[in-house]
Amino acid sequence: MAVIELQEVSKLYGFGDATTLALDEVDLHIETGEFVAIMGPSGSGKTTLLNIIGLLDKPTHGEYVLDTRYVSRLRSGQQARARRDKIGFVFQSANLLPRLNVLENVALPLAYKGTLPVRRLKLASDMLERVGLRDKEYFYPKHLSGGQIQRVAIARALINNPTIIIADEPTGNLDSGNSKIVMELLSEIHRSGNTVVMVTHNPELTRYANRLLYMHDGTIVGDEKTKLGEVAKGIKNVYFTDESSVEEHLAHGVATIMREVPPKELSSKKPKLPKAQTKKPRTRKRSYKRSKK
């Protein structure tokens, strides 16, 4: 059963001559329990698509069906509750509140839900145990590494037991080691039965997904089922449209640089510096004419 369904969804920003088409009649069905990765160049509409799926934005045209309910028929309060209870967000920037410690940051969504303080702190502590940060409960965000901050953000996203996790470049600010930890957590969430929708620029991260979407100019130009643990085969077909290999493209790029840049600029020899002037600059003597009396 489709938990997310977009029917000819378009999104326009601006008006008149300044109108920008961010999404162009997108049709999309995401089944319960899928891990969907979305790739595409900057400006292709990936983040706009996530914002609409996450109820952070509304489509200009078309319909969005979330868990069999038409979003356009929900009142603002109902949409807010659906966003709070069904969807968890993990962004590139964790946006933790600096004046709250780790435990309080994770427990914050439960406060909006009306959970009693003792209960929400207990649940937050258990969630931090799940992401391996229970010993950091009383640390403040400024005392954590980038990877630890992102794991706190994942704990916060999971605290309301959402069925959908939306991740927008969750490893964009992390090194390879911390990126693997974060992706393993998302993979564990997926294996627990959650639906995960993730935007990434890193083809290696498609190993964790079982479906890959390619976007370009506001439309979905490719939709590929993938095997867990394998990089999607269609990546080369999208980013390299002819039959030549990636290595040939790189070699062609180097050859172009060699042709365009003068040999002197490519030389590794140090340029000769001009000799310092040893002669003193000449001073111009002024001549004074005596005036005739």
N, C-alpha and C positions, 0 to 999 in steps of 0.2 A: 504493500500500500504506500502511495506517495505521501510523505509527510510535508513536502514542499512542492508546490506546483505554481509555476508562472505561466500565464496565458497572454501571449502577445504584449508583454510588458515593455513600455517605453518610458524614458525619463528625460525631460527637457529642463535645462537651466537657462535663466535669462529670458529675454523677450526681444522681439523685433530682429534687427540685424545682429544683435549680440547673443542670439539663441545658440545653445550648445546641446547637441544630441548625445547624451551619455549612454543611453541604452536604446536599442532600435528593435522593437518588437521581438523580445526574447521569449522563447518557449523553453521551459525547463521542468523536468520531473526528477525529484530526488527521493529515493525510497528510504524507508526506515532502516537505520543501521549501516548506511553507506558512508564511506570516507571519500569525499570528493575534493580533489585538488583543482585549483583554477590557476591557469597561467596565461600570460599575454603581456605585451609591451605596456609601458606607462601610458595612461590615458585611454586604455581599451575598454574601461567600464567595470573592472573587477571590483573595486571598492564600492562603487555605486550599487552593484548587484548585491554585495554583502549587506550594505545598509538597508536595502529593501527587504531582503530575506530576514534580517534581524529586527525589523520594524523600527528602524531608526530614521527611515525616509519613506515617502509614499510615491508610488508610480504616477506618472502623468497620465498614462493611458494603460489599459489592460487590467487584468485581475491577478491577485495573489491569493492562493488558497493555502492556508497553514493548518495542517492536521484536519482536513476536511471542512474548515471554516473559511468563508470569504472574509478577508481582512477588511475590505471596504465597507462591510456591513457591521463591523464592530465599532462601538463608541470608543472615544479616546481612553477612558478608564479601563475598558476591556482590553484594548491593545496594550496598555501599560502592564496589566496583570499577565497577559500572555507573554510579553517580552521578559518580565521578571521571572515567571515560573517555568517557561518552556525553553528559553534561550540563554546560553552563557557566552560571554564575549572574552576573547583573548586578542589583544592588539599588540602591534609592534612596540608601542610605548605602554608600559603597564599601568601608568596613571594611578599609582598608589598615593594615598593621602599622607604627606610627610609628617604630619603631627600625630598620626595614629601609629601604634606599633603593629607588627605583623598580624597578631591575633585579632586586633580590632579591625584591621583592613579586611581580613577574610570574613569576619562576622558581620560586616556592614550591610550586605544585602538582606540578611535575616532581620536586621533592625527595621528596614523598610517594610518587611513582611509582617512585622508585629510580634516576632518571637521574643519570649522573655529573655532578659540579659544572661542569666545563668545558663539557660538552655543553648543560646546562640554561641556563647563562648566555648561550651563543651563541644558543639558540632564543629566549630571552627578549629579547635584543637585536634579533633579526630581527622579533619580534612588535611591539616598540615602534616599529620602523621603519614597520610597517604602519599603526599608529595615529598616526604623525607625532610621536612623542615620543622618538626615539632620542637627541636632544641633552639629554634630561632623565634619562638613565639613573642618574646618581649623585646626583640630587636626592632629598631626603626629602619625604614627603607634606606636611609643614607648609610647604614652599616652593612648592607647586603651587596653581594656581587650582582652583575647583570643577570646571570643564570638563575640565581636565587630569587631575584625580583620577579622574573617571569614565571617561576614555579609558584610563587605566592599569588600571582595573577590567575594562574590556572586553578589554584585552590579556591580563590574567590569566585571564579566562573562556575565551579562545580557545587558550591555550597547549597544552592537551591535545588539540586538534583534535576538539572534541565535535561531534556531529551535531545536538544540540538546544541552543538558547540560551534561557534563561528570564530575562526582564527584568521586574522589579517596580518600576514607576514610575522608570525609569532617568533621566528628566529632571526629576524632581520638585523637585530643589534647584538647578536651573540656570536661567540667563536664556535668552532666545530664541535668541541667537547660539550659545551652547554647546549648547543643546538640538538645534539643527539639525545641528551637527557630530556629536553622539552618534547621532542618528537616521540620518544618512548612513552612519555606520560600521555600524550594525545592518542598514541596507538593503544595504550591500555584502556583509555576511555572508550575508544571505538570498539574494542573487544568486549566491553561491558554492555554493548548494545546501543550506545549513543550514536547519533548521526553527527558527523563532523564535516564541516565545509571550510576549506582552508585556501587562502590565496598565498602564492609563493612565487618567487623569481628563481628559485633554486631547483633545477631539474632533479637533483639527487633526492629531494624530499618527496618526490612522487612515488618512491619505493613504499611509503607508508599508506598510500591511497589505493583504493580498488577501482577508482574512476577518475579520469582526467578530462577537464574541459579547457579548450583553447579559446581565448577571446581576442577580437580585433575590431576596432572601430565600433564598439558598442554591441557587437553581435557575437554569438557563439559559433565559431567556424570549425570546431572539432570537438568530438565527444568520443572518448575511448575508454573501454573497459581494460583494466590492468590487473596484473597479478601482484599480490603483496610481496614485497622484497625485490621487485624488479622495476627498473626505470622504464617509463612508457616508451614504446617504440616510435610513436608518432611525433616525438619532440624534434627529431632531425628533419622530418618531413615538413613541419611547420616553420621552423627557423631557418632551414636550408631547402629552398623550394626546388632546386635542380638536383640532378643525380650525382653530382660531385660530392666527395667526402668532406668532412669537417677539416681534415688535414689539408686538403687542396685549397679550401677557402683561406685557411691561415697562411699557407704558402703564397697564395695570390696577394694577400694583404701585405706581406713582407716585401714581395716583388714591387708592388705599387709604391711603397715607401722608398725603396731603393731608387726608383725612377724619378720620383718627385723631389726628393731631398738631395741637394748638391753633395758630391763626395766629400768636400771639405768639412761639411757639417756632421758627416757620419764618422769622420776620422777620430780615433781615440787619442791622438796626440794633443798635447796641451798647446794652445795657441801662444805664439810669441808675444810677450808683452812689450810695449814701446819702452825704449830706454828713457830713464829719467833725465831731465834736462839739468846740466851742470853749470851752464853759463847763466850768469845773472841777466835778467831782462834789462834791456837798454832803457835809460831814462832820457826823456826828451828835454833838452835844455831850452829854457825860455830866453828869448832875446828881448831886451828892453831898448827901445830907441829913445835917445835923449831928445827932448823937445828943444827946438831952437828958441832962444830967447830973443 
